[in-house]
Amino acid sequence: MNFDMRTEQNCASFFNPETKALVIVDSFDNREFDVRAGTLSATEFLGTINASNDDELNAKLARMTADYI
């Protein structure tokens, strides 16, 4: 899955139509990003990512969700 989230965004979702995997990311302060993964009907909390720029955020998202997408 290709992540293209920006640190200025408060939330984003990413869907892989081939695997039906869903990743949801949200943040209240644009520094800590809570990540959930699963399907359209159920997700589980994976953890929180700390990121200071877009590249760091997207790389950490890819690593954290690799087993789910």
mmCIF file of the N, C-alpha and C atoms, coordinates in Angstrom:
data_MODEL
# 
_entry.id   MODEL 
# 
loop_
_atom_site.group_PDB 
_atom_site.id 
_atom_site.type_symbol 
_atom_site.label_atom_id 
_atom_site.label_alt_id 
_atom_site.label_comp_id 
_atom_site.label_asym_id 
_atom_site.label_entity_id 
_atom_site.label_seq_id 
_atom_site.pdbx_PDB_ins_code 
_atom_site.Cartn_x 
_atom_site.Cartn_y 
_atom_site.Cartn_z 
_atom_site.occupancy 
_atom_site.B_iso_or_equiv 
_atom_site.pdbx_formal_charge 
_atom_site.auth_seq_id 
_atom_site.auth_comp_id 
_atom_site.auth_asym_id 
_atom_site.auth_atom_id 
_atom_site.pdbx_PDB_model_num 
ATOM 1   N N  . MET A 1 1  ? 0.846   -1.162 0.000  1.00 0.00 ? 1  MET A N  1 
ATOM 2   C CA . MET A 1 1  ? 0.000   0.000  0.000  1.00 0.00 ? 1  MET A CA 1 
ATOM 3   C C  . MET A 1 1  ? 0.900   1.236  0.000  1.00 0.00 ? 1  MET A C  1 
ATOM 4   N N  . ASN A 1 2  ? 0.526   2.202  -0.781 1.00 0.00 ? 2  ASN A N  1 
ATOM 5   C CA . ASN A 1 2  ? 1.294   3.440  -0.883 1.00 0.00 ? 2  ASN A CA 1 
ATOM 6   C C  . ASN A 1 2  ? 0.660   4.505  0.019  1.00 0.00 ? 2  ASN A C  1 
ATOM 7   N N  . PHE A 1 3  ? 1.392   4.924  1.034  1.00 0.00 ? 3  PHE A N  1 
ATOM 8   C CA . PHE A 1 3  ? 0.893   5.951  1.945  1.00 0.00 ? 3  PHE A CA 1 
ATOM 9   C C  . PHE A 1 3  ? 1.343   7.324  1.460  1.00 0.00 ? 3  PHE A C  1 
ATOM 10  N N  . ASP A 1 4  ? 0.426   8.266  1.503  1.00 0.00 ? 4  ASP A N  1 
ATOM 11  C CA . ASP A 1 4  ? 0.741   9.632  1.076  1.00 0.00 ? 4  ASP A CA 1 
ATOM 12  C C  . ASP A 1 4  ? 0.137   10.648 2.037  1.00 0.00 ? 4  ASP A C  1 
ATOM 13  N N  . MET A 1 5  ? 0.223   10.329 3.326  1.00 0.00 ? 5  MET A N  1 
ATOM 14  C CA . MET A 1 5  ? -0.344  11.222 4.339  1.00 0.00 ? 5  MET A CA 1 
ATOM 15  C C  . MET A 1 5  ? 0.626   12.365 4.616  1.00 0.00 ? 5  MET A C  1 
ATOM 16  N N  . ARG A 1 6  ? 0.060   13.526 4.939  1.00 0.00 ? 6  ARG A N  1 
ATOM 17  C CA . ARG A 1 6  ? 0.863   14.688 5.320  1.00 0.00 ? 6  ARG A CA 1 
ATOM 18  C C  . ARG A 1 6  ? 0.704   14.925 6.818  1.00 0.00 ? 6  ARG A C  1 
ATOM 19  N N  . THR A 1 7  ? 1.740   15.411 7.451  1.00 0.00 ? 7  THR A N  1 
ATOM 20  C CA . THR A 1 7  ? 1.686   15.649 8.894  1.00 0.00 ? 7  THR A CA 1 
ATOM 21  C C  . THR A 1 7  ? 0.663   16.728 9.244  1.00 0.00 ? 7  THR A C  1 
ATOM 22  N N  . GLU A 1 8  ? 0.268   17.549 8.291  1.00 0.00 ? 8  GLU A N  1 
ATOM 23  C CA . GLU A 1 8  ? -0.741  18.580 8.556  1.00 0.00 ? 8  GLU A CA 1 
ATOM 24  C C  . GLU A 1 8  ? -2.160  18.016 8.602  1.00 0.00 ? 8  GLU A C  1 
ATOM 25  N N  . GLN A 1 9  ? -2.347  16.786 8.142  1.00 0.00 ? 9  GLN A N  1 
ATOM 26  C CA . GLN A 1 9  ? -3.666  16.170 8.144  1.00 0.00 ? 9  GLN A CA 1 
ATOM 27  C C  . GLN A 1 9  ? -4.005  15.640 9.542  1.00 0.00 ? 9  GLN A C  1 
ATOM 28  N N  . ASN A 1 10 ? -5.253  15.775 9.923  1.00 0.00 ? 10 ASN A N  1 
ATOM 29  C CA . ASN A 1 10 ? -5.687  15.235 11.207 1.00 0.00 ? 10 ASN A CA 1 
ATOM 30  C C  . ASN A 1 10 ? -6.156  13.789 11.093 1.00 0.00 ? 10 ASN A C  1 
ATOM 31  N N  . CYS A 1 11 ? -6.555  13.372 9.898  1.00 0.00 ? 11 CYS A N  1 
ATOM 32  C CA . CYS A 1 11 ? -6.971  11.988 9.723  1.00 0.00 ? 11 CYS A CA 1 
ATOM 33  C C  . CYS A 1 11 ? -6.853  11.590 8.253  1.00 0.00 ? 11 CYS A C  1 
ATOM 34  N N  . ALA A 1 12 ? -6.733  10.300 8.058  1.00 0.00 ? 12 ALA A N  1 
ATOM 35  C CA . ALA A 1 12 ? -6.671  9.748  6.702  1.00 0.00 ? 12 ALA A CA 1 
ATOM 36  C C  . ALA A 1 12 ? -7.026  8.270  6.782  1.00 0.00 ? 12 ALA A C  1 
ATOM 37  N N  . SER A 1 13 ? -7.510  7.748  5.668  1.00 0.00 ? 13 SER A N  1 
ATOM 38  C CA . SER A 1 13 ? -7.742  6.308  5.581  1.00 0.00 ? 13 SER A CA 1 
ATOM 39  C C  . SER A 1 13 ? -7.191  5.821  4.246  1.00 0.00 ? 13 SER A C  1 
ATOM 40  N N  . PHE A 1 14 ? -6.738  4.581  4.269  1.00 0.00 ? 14 PHE A N  1 
ATOM 41  C CA . PHE A 1 14 ? -6.144  3.967  3.084  1.00 0.00 ? 14 PHE A CA 1 
ATOM 42  C C  . PHE A 1 14 ? -6.755  2.583  2.933  1.00 0.00 ? 14 PHE A C  1 
ATOM 43  N N  . PHE A 1 15 ? -7.138  2.231  1.715  1.00 0.00 ? 15 PHE A N  1 
ATOM 44  C CA . PHE A 1 15 ? -7.809  0.965  1.458  1.00 0.00 ? 15 PHE A CA 1 
ATOM 45  C C  . PHE A 1 15 ? -7.105  0.244  0.324  1.00 0.00 ? 15 PHE A C  1 
ATOM 46  N N  . ASN A 1 16 ? -6.812  -1.035 0.535  1.00 0.00 ? 16 ASN A N  1 
ATOM 47  C CA . ASN A 1 16 ? -6.220  -1.871 -0.489 1.00 0.00 ? 16 ASN A CA 1 
ATOM 48  C C  . ASN A 1 16 ? -7.324  -2.751 -1.067 1.00 0.00 ? 16 ASN A C  1 
ATOM 49  N N  . PRO A 1 17 ? -7.798  -2.467 -2.285 1.00 0.00 ? 17 PRO A N  1 
ATOM 50  C CA . PRO A 1 17 ? -8.914  -3.235 -2.847 1.00 0.00 ? 17 PRO A CA 1 
ATOM 51  C C  . PRO A 1 17 ? -8.575  -4.697 -3.122 1.00 0.00 ? 17 PRO A C  1 
ATOM 52  N N  . GLU A 1 18 ? -7.308  -5.003 -3.306 1.00 0.00 ? 18 GLU A N  1 
ATOM 53  C CA . GLU A 1 18 ? -6.919  -6.393 -3.572 1.00 0.00 ? 18 GLU A CA 1 
ATOM 54  C C  . GLU A 1 18 ? -7.037  -7.269 -2.325 1.00 0.00 ? 18 GLU A C  1 
ATOM 55  N N  . THR A 1 19 ? -6.596  -6.740 -1.174 1.00 0.00 ? 19 THR A N  1 
ATOM 56  C CA . THR A 1 19 ? -6.622  -7.524 0.063  1.00 0.00 ? 19 THR A CA 1 
ATOM 57  C C  . THR A 1 19 ? -7.781  -7.148 0.970  1.00 0.00 ? 19 THR A C  1 
ATOM 58  N N  . LYS A 1 20 ? -8.508  -6.076 0.618  1.00 0.00 ? 20 LYS A N  1 
ATOM 59  C CA . LYS A 1 20 ? -9.610  -5.540 1.426  1.00 0.00 ? 20 LYS A CA 1 
ATOM 60  C C  . LYS A 1 20 ? -9.125  -4.993 2.772  1.00 0.00 ? 20 LYS A C  1 
ATOM 61  N N  . ALA A 1 21 ? -7.836  -4.675 2.863  1.00 0.00 ? 21 ALA A N  1 
ATOM 62  C CA . ALA A 1 21 ? -7.264  -4.126 4.090  1.00 0.00 ? 21 ALA A CA 1 
ATOM 63  C C  . ALA A 1 21 ? -7.526  -2.628 4.180  1.00 0.00 ? 21 ALA A C  1 
ATOM 64  N N  . LEU A 1 22 ? -7.812  -2.182 5.398  1.00 0.00 ? 22 LEU A N  1 
ATOM 65  C CA . LEU A 1 22 ? -8.085  -0.782 5.660  1.00 0.00 ? 22 LEU A CA 1 
ATOM 66  C C  . LEU A 1 22 ? -7.130  -0.297 6.748  1.00 0.00 ? 22 LEU A C  1 
ATOM 67  N N  . VAL A 1 23 ? -6.551  0.891  6.546  1.00 0.00 ? 23 VAL A N  1 
ATOM 68  C CA . VAL A 1 23 ? -5.708  1.531  7.549  1.00 0.00 ? 23 VAL A CA 1 
ATOM 69  C C  . VAL A 1 23 ? -6.306  2.906  7.827  1.00 0.00 ? 23 VAL A C  1 
ATOM 70  N N  . ILE A 1 24 ? -6.503  3.218  9.103  1.00 0.00 ? 24 ILE A N  1 
ATOM 71  C CA . ILE A 1 24 ? -7.044  4.506  9.516  1.00 0.00 ? 24 ILE A CA 1 
ATOM 72  C C  . ILE A 1 24 ? -6.017  5.177  10.422 1.00 0.00 ? 24 ILE A C  1 
ATOM 73  N N  . VAL A 1 25 ? -5.749  6.449  10.138 1.00 0.00 ? 25 VAL A N  1 
ATOM 74  C CA . VAL A 1 25 ? -4.770  7.212  10.908 1.00 0.00 ? 25 VAL A CA 1 
ATOM 75  C C  . VAL A 1 25 ? -5.433  8.490  11.377 1.00 0.00 ? 25 VAL A C  1 
ATOM 76  N N  . ASP A 1 26 ? -5.242  8.826  12.672 1.00 0.00 ? 26 ASP A N  1 
ATOM 77  C CA . ASP A 1 26 ? -5.750  10.115 13.132 1.00 0.00 ? 26 ASP A CA 1 
ATOM 78  C C  . ASP A 1 26 ? -4.797  10.745 14.138 1.00 0.00 ? 26 ASP A C  1 
ATOM 79  N N  . SER A 1 27 ? -4.896  12.069 14.230 1.00 0.00 ? 27 SER A N  1 
ATOM 80  C CA . SER A 1 27 ? -4.021  12.831 15.107 1.00 0.00 ? 27 SER A CA 1 
ATOM 81  C C  . SER A 1 27 ? -4.744  14.076 15.592 1.00 0.00 ? 27 SER A C  1 
ATOM 82  N N  . PHE A 1 28 ? -4.493  14.439 16.834 1.00 0.00 ? 28 PHE A N  1 
ATOM 83  C CA . PHE A 1 28 ? -5.053  15.672 17.373 1.00 0.00 ? 28 PHE A CA 1 
ATOM 84  C C  . PHE A 1 28 ? -4.026  16.798 17.392 1.00 0.00 ? 28 PHE A C  1 
ATOM 85  N N  . ASP A 1 29 ? -2.742  16.436 17.386 1.00 0.00 ? 29 ASP A N  1 
ATOM 86  C CA . ASP A 1 29 ? -1.699  17.454 17.477 1.00 0.00 ? 29 ASP A CA 1 
ATOM 87  C C  . ASP A 1 29 ? -0.741  17.471 16.285 1.00 0.00 ? 29 ASP A C  1 
ATOM 88  N N  . ASN A 1 30 ? -0.954  16.616 15.308 1.00 0.00 ? 30 ASN A N  1 
ATOM 89  C CA . ASN A 1 30 ? -0.131  16.512 14.105 1.00 0.00 ? 30 ASN A CA 1 
ATOM 90  C C  . ASN A 1 30 ? 1.330   16.169 14.397 1.00 0.00 ? 30 ASN A C  1 
ATOM 91  N N  . ARG A 1 31 ? 1.564   15.515 15.512 1.00 0.00 ? 31 ARG A N  1 
ATOM 92  C CA . ARG A 1 31 ? 2.881   14.971 15.855 1.00 0.00 ? 31 ARG A CA 1 
ATOM 93  C C  . ARG A 1 31 ? 2.777   13.503 16.232 1.00 0.00 ? 31 ARG A C  1 
ATOM 94  N N  . GLU A 1 32 ? 1.688   13.151 16.918 1.00 0.00 ? 32 GLU A N  1 
ATOM 95  C CA . GLU A 1 32 ? 1.418   11.764 17.286 1.00 0.00 ? 32 GLU A CA 1 
ATOM 96  C C  . GLU A 1 32 ? 0.232   11.283 16.459 1.00 0.00 ? 32 GLU A C  1 
ATOM 97  N N  . PHE A 1 33 ? 0.413   10.142 15.809 1.00 0.00 ? 33 PHE A N  1 
ATOM 98  C CA . PHE A 1 33 ? -0.589  9.610  14.889 1.00 0.00 ? 33 PHE A CA 1 
ATOM 99  C C  . PHE A 1 33 ? -0.996  8.206  15.341 1.00 0.00 ? 33 PHE A C  1 
ATOM 100 N N  . ASP A 1 34 ? -2.261  8.041  15.707 1.00 0.00 ? 34 ASP A N  1 
ATOM 101 C CA . ASP A 1 34 ? -2.789  6.736  16.099 1.00 0.00 ? 34 ASP A CA 1 
ATOM 102 C C  . ASP A 1 34 ? -3.154  5.958  14.843 1.00 0.00 ? 34 ASP A C  1 
ATOM 103 N N  . VAL A 1 35 ? -2.766  4.690  14.828 1.00 0.00 ? 35 VAL A N  1 
ATOM 104 C CA . VAL A 1 35 ? -2.948  3.855  13.635 1.00 0.00 ? 35 VAL A CA 1 
ATOM 105 C C  . VAL A 1 35 ? -3.808  2.652  13.982 1.00 0.00 ? 35 VAL A C  1 
ATOM 106 N N  . ARG A 1 36 ? -4.824  2.424  13.149 1.00 0.00 ? 36 ARG A N  1 
ATOM 107 C CA . ARG A 1 36 ? -5.689  1.256  13.252 1.00 0.00 ? 36 ARG A CA 1 
ATOM 108 C C  . ARG A 1 36 ? -5.652  0.529  11.911 1.00 0.00 ? 36 ARG A C  1 
ATOM 109 N N  . ALA A 1 37 ? -5.780  -0.788 11.935 1.00 0.00 ? 37 ALA A N  1 
ATOM 110 C CA . ALA A 1 37 ? -5.792  -1.566 10.695 1.00 0.00 ? 37 ALA A CA 1 
ATOM 111 C C  . ALA A 1 37 ? -6.781  -2.707 10.822 1.00 0.00 ? 37 ALA A C  1 
ATOM 112 N N  . GLY A 1 38 ? -7.292  -3.129 9.679  1.00 0.00 ? 38 GLY A N  1 
ATOM 113 C CA . GLY A 1 38 ? -8.236  -4.240 9.651  1.00 0.00 ? 38 GLY A CA 1 
ATOM 114 C C  . GLY A 1 38 ? -9.016  -4.251 8.364  1.00 0.00 ? 38 GLY A C  1 
ATOM 115 N N  . THR A 1 39 ? -10.337 -4.394 8.502  1.00 0.00 ? 39 THR A N  1 
ATOM 116 C CA . THR A 1 39 ? -11.233 -4.439 7.353  1.00 0.00 ? 39 THR A CA 1 
ATOM 117 C C  . THR A 1 39 ? -12.279 -3.344 7.510  1.00 0.00 ? 39 THR A C  1 
ATOM 118 N N  . LEU A 1 40 ? -13.173 -3.241 6.557  1.00 0.00 ? 40 LEU A N  1 
ATOM 119 C CA . LEU A 1 40 ? -14.239 -2.251 6.649  1.00 0.00 ? 40 LEU A CA 1 
ATOM 120 C C  . LEU A 1 40 ? -15.157 -2.501 7.840  1.00 0.00 ? 40 LEU A C  1 
ATOM 121 N N  . SER A 1 41 ? -15.264 -3.729 8.294  1.00 0.00 ? 41 SER A N  1 
ATOM 122 C CA . SER A 1 41 ? -16.173 -4.039 9.395  1.00 0.00 ? 41 SER A CA 1 
ATOM 123 C C  . SER A 1 41 ? -15.507 -4.072 10.768 1.00 0.00 ? 41 SER A C  1 
ATOM 124 N N  . ALA A 1 42 ? -14.184 -4.191 10.837 1.00 0.00 ? 42 ALA A N  1 
ATOM 125 C CA . ALA A 1 42 ? -13.504 -4.249 12.141 1.00 0.00 ? 42 ALA A CA 1 
ATOM 126 C C  . ALA A 1 42 ? -12.038 -3.848 11.995 1.00 0.00 ? 42 ALA A C  1 
ATOM 127 N N  . THR A 1 43 ? -11.584 -3.011 12.919 1.00 0.00 ? 43 THR A N  1 
ATOM 128 C CA . THR A 1 43 ? -10.171 -2.629 12.943 1.00 0.00 ? 43 THR A CA 1 
ATOM 129 C C  . THR A 1 43 ? -9.621  -2.836 14.343 1.00 0.00 ? 43 THR A C  1 
ATOM 130 N N  . GLU A 1 44 ? -8.301  -2.866 14.441 1.00 0.00 ? 44 GLU A N  1 
ATOM 131 C CA . GLU A 1 44 ? -7.655  -2.954 15.746 1.00 0.00 ? 44 GLU A CA 1 
ATOM 132 C C  . GLU A 1 44 ? -6.570  -1.891 15.838 1.00 0.00 ? 44 GLU A C  1 
ATOM 133 N N  . PHE A 1 45 ? -6.364  -1.393 17.041 1.00 0.00 ? 45 PHE A N  1 
ATOM 134 C CA . PHE A 1 45 ? -5.352  -0.383 17.288 1.00 0.00 ? 45 PHE A CA 1 
ATOM 135 C C  . PHE A 1 45 ? -3.974  -1.021 17.193 1.00 0.00 ? 45 PHE A C  1 
ATOM 136 N N  . LEU A 1 46 ? -3.113  -0.455 16.337 1.00 0.00 ? 46 LEU A N  1 
ATOM 137 C CA . LEU A 1 46 ? -1.761  -0.980 16.181 1.00 0.00 ? 46 LEU A CA 1 
ATOM 138 C C  . LEU A 1 46 ? -0.745  -0.230 17.023 1.00 0.00 ? 46 LEU A C  1 
ATOM 139 N N  . GLY A 1 47 ? -0.941  1.067  17.191 1.00 0.00 ? 47 GLY A N  1 
ATOM 140 C CA . GLY A 1 47 ? 0.004   1.843  17.967 1.00 0.00 ? 47 GLY A CA 1 
ATOM 141 C C  . GLY A 1 47 ? -0.005  3.300  17.559 1.00 0.00 ? 47 GLY A C  1 
ATOM 142 N N  . THR A 1 48 ? 0.913   4.046  18.145 1.00 0.00 ? 48 THR A N  1 
ATOM 143 C CA . THR A 1 48 ? 1.044   5.468  17.878 1.00 0.00 ? 48 THR A CA 1 
ATOM 144 C C  . THR A 1 48 ? 2.395   5.742  17.251 1.00 0.00 ? 48 THR A C  1 
ATOM 145 N N  . ILE A 1 49 ? 2.384   6.538  16.202 1.00 0.00 ? 49 ILE A N  1 
ATOM 146 C CA . ILE A 1 49 ? 3.604   6.937  15.504 1.00 0.00 ? 49 ILE A CA 1 
ATOM 147 C C  . ILE A 1 49 ? 3.902   8.391  15.856 1.00 0.00 ? 49 ILE A C  1 
ATOM 148 N N  . ASN A 1 50 ? 5.152   8.675  16.175 1.00 0.00 ? 50 ASN A N  1 
ATOM 149 C CA . ASN A 1 50 ? 5.625   10.049 16.335 1.00 0.00 ? 50 ASN A CA 1 
ATOM 150 C C  . ASN A 1 50 ? 6.393   10.402 15.075 1.00 0.00 ? 50 ASN A C  1 
ATOM 151 N N  . ALA A 1 51 ? 6.003   11.495 14.432 1.00 0.00 ? 51 ALA A N  1 
ATOM 152 C CA . ALA A 1 51 ? 6.659   11.907 13.187 1.00 0.00 ? 51 ALA A CA 1 
ATOM 153 C C  . ALA A 1 51 ? 6.714   13.422 13.103 1.00 0.00 ? 51 ALA A C  1 
ATOM 154 N N  . SER A 1 52 ? 7.807   13.928 12.549 1.00 0.00 ? 52 SER A N  1 
ATOM 155 C CA . SER A 1 52 ? 7.972   15.374 12.417 1.00 0.00 ? 52 SER A CA 1 
ATOM 156 C C  . SER A 1 52 ? 7.870   15.847 10.972 1.00 0.00 ? 52 SER A C  1 
ATOM 157 N N  . ASN A 1 53 ? 7.816   14.895 10.012 1.00 0.00 ? 53 ASN A N  1 
ATOM 158 C CA . ASN A 1 53 ? 7.663   15.293 8.610  1.00 0.00 ? 53 ASN A CA 1 
ATOM 159 C C  . ASN A 1 53 ? 6.931   14.190 7.848  1.00 0.00 ? 53 ASN A C  1 
ATOM 160 N N  . ASP A 1 54 ? 6.512   14.518 6.643  1.00 0.00 ? 54 ASP A N  1 
ATOM 161 C CA . ASP A 1 54 ? 5.710   13.603 5.831  1.00 0.00 ? 54 ASP A CA 1 
ATOM 162 C C  . ASP A 1 54 ? 6.436   12.302 5.510  1.00 0.00 ? 54 ASP A C  1 
ATOM 163 N N  . ASP A 1 55 ? 7.698   12.398 5.114  1.00 0.00 ? 55 ASP A N  1 
ATOM 164 C CA . ASP A 1 55 ? 8.454   11.198 4.739  1.00 0.00 ? 55 ASP A CA 1 
ATOM 165 C C  . ASP A 1 55 ? 8.590   10.232 5.916  1.00 0.00 ? 55 ASP A C  1 
ATOM 166 N N  . GLU A 1 56 ? 8.890   10.777 7.081  1.00 0.00 ? 56 GLU A N  1 
ATOM 167 C CA . GLU A 1 56 ? 9.023   9.949  8.275  1.00 0.00 ? 56 GLU A CA 1 
ATOM 168 C C  . GLU A 1 56 ? 7.685   9.285  8.613  1.00 0.00 ? 56 GLU A C  1 
ATOM 169 N N  . LEU A 1 57 ? 6.611   10.033 8.542  1.00 0.00 ? 57 LEU A N  1 
ATOM 170 C CA . LEU A 1 57 ? 5.282   9.497  8.836  1.00 0.00 ? 57 LEU A CA 1 
ATOM 171 C C  . LEU A 1 57 ? 4.928   8.356  7.897  1.00 0.00 ? 57 LEU A C  1 
ATOM 172 N N  . ASN A 1 58 ? 5.092   8.560  6.603  1.00 0.00 ? 58 ASN A N  1 
ATOM 173 C CA . ASN A 1 58 ? 4.713   7.535  5.627  1.00 0.00 ? 58 ASN A CA 1 
ATOM 174 C C  . ASN A 1 58 ? 5.595   6.294  5.715  1.00 0.00 ? 58 ASN A C  1 
ATOM 175 N N  . ALA A 1 59 ? 6.871   6.464  6.001  1.00 0.00 ? 59 ALA A N  1 
ATOM 176 C CA . ALA A 1 59 ? 7.765   5.307  6.162  1.00 0.00 ? 59 ALA A CA 1 
ATOM 177 C C  . ALA A 1 59 ? 7.368   4.496  7.396  1.00 0.00 ? 59 ALA A C  1 
ATOM 178 N N  . LYS A 1 60 ? 7.060   5.176  8.490  1.00 0.00 ? 60 LYS A N  1 
ATOM 179 C CA . LYS A 1 60 ? 6.650   4.474  9.704  1.00 0.00 ? 60 LYS A CA 1 
ATOM 180 C C  . LYS A 1 60 ? 5.295   3.798  9.533  1.00 0.00 ? 60 LYS A C  1 
ATOM 181 N N  . LEU A 1 61 ? 4.387   4.432  8.785  1.00 0.00 ? 61 LEU A N  1 
ATOM 182 C CA . LEU A 1 61 ? 3.105   3.801  8.495  1.00 0.00 ? 61 LEU A CA 1 
ATOM 183 C C  . LEU A 1 61 ? 3.305   2.501  7.729  1.00 0.00 ? 61 LEU A C  1 
ATOM 184 N N  . ALA A 1 62 ? 4.162   2.528  6.737  1.00 0.00 ? 62 ALA A N  1 
ATOM 185 C CA . ALA A 1 62 ? 4.427   1.330  5.928  1.00 0.00 ? 62 ALA A CA 1 
ATOM 186 C C  . ALA A 1 62 ? 4.995   0.210  6.788  1.00 0.00 ? 62 ALA A C  1 
ATOM 187 N N  . ARG A 1 63 ? 5.934   0.525  7.664  1.00 0.00 ? 63 ARG A N  1 
ATOM 188 C CA . ARG A 1 63 ? 6.531   -0.495 8.533  1.00 0.00 ? 63 ARG A CA 1 
ATOM 189 C C  . ARG A 1 63 ? 5.504   -1.051 9.520  1.00 0.00 ? 63 ARG A C  1 
ATOM 190 N N  . MET A 1 64 ? 4.734   -0.163 10.147 1.00 0.00 ? 64 MET A N  1 
ATOM 191 C CA . MET A 1 64 ? 3.781   -0.597 11.166 1.00 0.00 ? 64 MET A CA 1 
ATOM 192 C C  . MET A 1 64 ? 2.667   -1.471 10.592 1.00 0.00 ? 64 MET A C  1 
ATOM 193 N N  . THR A 1 65 ? 2.253   -1.211 9.380  1.00 0.00 ? 65 THR A N  1 
ATOM 194 C CA . THR A 1 65 ? 1.104   -1.920 8.813  1.00 0.00 ? 65 THR A CA 1 
ATOM 195 C C  . THR A 1 65 ? 1.481   -3.044 7.853  1.00 0.00 ? 65 THR A C  1 
ATOM 196 N N  . ALA A 1 66 ? 2.741   -3.310 7.676  1.00 0.00 ? 66 ALA A N  1 
ATOM 197 C CA . ALA A 1 66 ? 3.201   -4.294 6.684  1.00 0.00 ? 66 ALA A CA 1 
ATOM 198 C C  . ALA A 1 66 ? 2.524   -5.651 6.827  1.00 0.00 ? 66 ALA A C  1 
ATOM 199 N N  . ASP A 1 67 ? 2.271   -6.083 8.041  1.00 0.00 ? 67 ASP A N  1 
ATOM 200 C CA . ASP A 1 67 ? 1.665   -7.410 8.258  1.00 0.00 ? 67 ASP A CA 1 
ATOM 201 C C  . ASP A 1 67 ? 0.160   -7.421 8.040  1.00 0.00 ? 67 ASP A C  1 
ATOM 202 N N  . TYR A 1 68 ? -0.447  -6.248 7.874  1.00 0.00 ? 68 TYR A N  1 
ATOM 203 C CA . TYR A 1 68 ? -1.906  -6.156 7.793  1.00 0.00 ? 68 TYR A CA 1 
ATOM 204 C C  . TYR A 1 68 ? -2.444  -5.840 6.390  1.00 0.00 ? 68 TYR A C  1 
ATOM 205 N N  . ILE A 1 69 ? -1.558  -5.435 5.478  1.00 0.00 ? 69 ILE A N  1 
ATOM 206 C CA . ILE A 1 69 ? -2.055  -4.983 4.176  1.00 0.00 ? 69 ILE A CA 1 
ATOM 207 C C  . ILE A 1 69 ? -1.744  -5.936 3.051  1.00 0.00 ? 69 ILE A C  1 
# 
